[in-house]
Amino acid sequence: MDSDIVQRKSRKTLLKIIPIFLFIGLIVALIVFKPYVIVEPGHRGVVVQLGEIKPAVLNEGFHLKVPFIQEIIPIEVRVQKAQSEEITSSKDLQVVNTVIAVNYRLDPNDVNKLFQEVGLSFKERVVDPAIGESLKAVTAQYTAEELISKRSEVSQKVKETLSKKLSAYYMILDGINITEFKFSPEFNQAIEQKQIAEQQALKANLDLQRIEVEAKQKIEQARAEAESLKLQKDQITPELVELRKIEAQIEAIKKWDGKLPSVTGTGVVPFLNIDQFKQ
């Protein structure tokens, strides 16, 4: 009787312990075998199953996997930066040192294809060579001076060329920035001398234009004065001359004090034609 009671108590105790052991075993299995994966923000998960790349790409978050059979490779899909200094040649065979910064990112939907065809060393294998090839292809189309004067156009062409190369490997080009074009000291000196000559030529041209304007102004002024004199001459008549004489004599009488001068330089007393004022 006592043994039955002991057995029943043992079975009850065992039934209570078994779930605890199962729970602990489950936790240990999760820790040891880790049948799950958490894809971090800004990443995607590439599923490799027994050496085969699966077509499904895991998004951010929690996912289950088959232990020992599946492996999840996390790949970052945030914007990444590549900066390099490239030595290229211009159309006129000038050596150009170019510093360029490139912002790119991986296509989130095709990271499995990128991993399968290129691997994780995509920057060294694809991005850096593509930057150099694109720069060389574009700078060879412009002279050294055009690389400076048409910088925005050059940047746009480099961006278009590089974008095509990266898209072939499932990458998206966000933008480029050509931070510097460096030329040889001899070329820089030649450019400086040319700019000085152009400034001097511009100044001489402006001086010539100013002289021409001033000469035209003088011609117009002389023409206006000649026209004025001609008009005045056309308006002079014998009657006008006679009137001006009368006006002058009237003015002289107004100013006369009633005394005749005793003598003149010629010894003759000045004579006024008084008869003209009788009427």
CORGI-V929312 format. One record per helix or strand of 3 or more residues. SS is the DSSP state (H for helix, E for strand). FROM is the first residue (numbers start at 1). TO is the last residue. If there is no record, write none. Layout:
ss:SS from:FROM to:TO
ss:SS from:FROM to:TO
//
This chain:
ss:H from:2 to:33
ss:E from:36 to:39
ss:E from:43 to:49
ss:E from:52 to:58
ss:E from:61 to:64
ss:E from:70 to:76
ss:E from:80 to:89
ss:E from:95 to:106
ss:H from:108 to:117
ss:H from:122 to:139
ss:H from:144 to:149
ss:H from:151 to:167
ss:E from:171 to:182
ss:H from:185 to:235
ss:H from:238 to:255
ss:H from:274 to:277
//
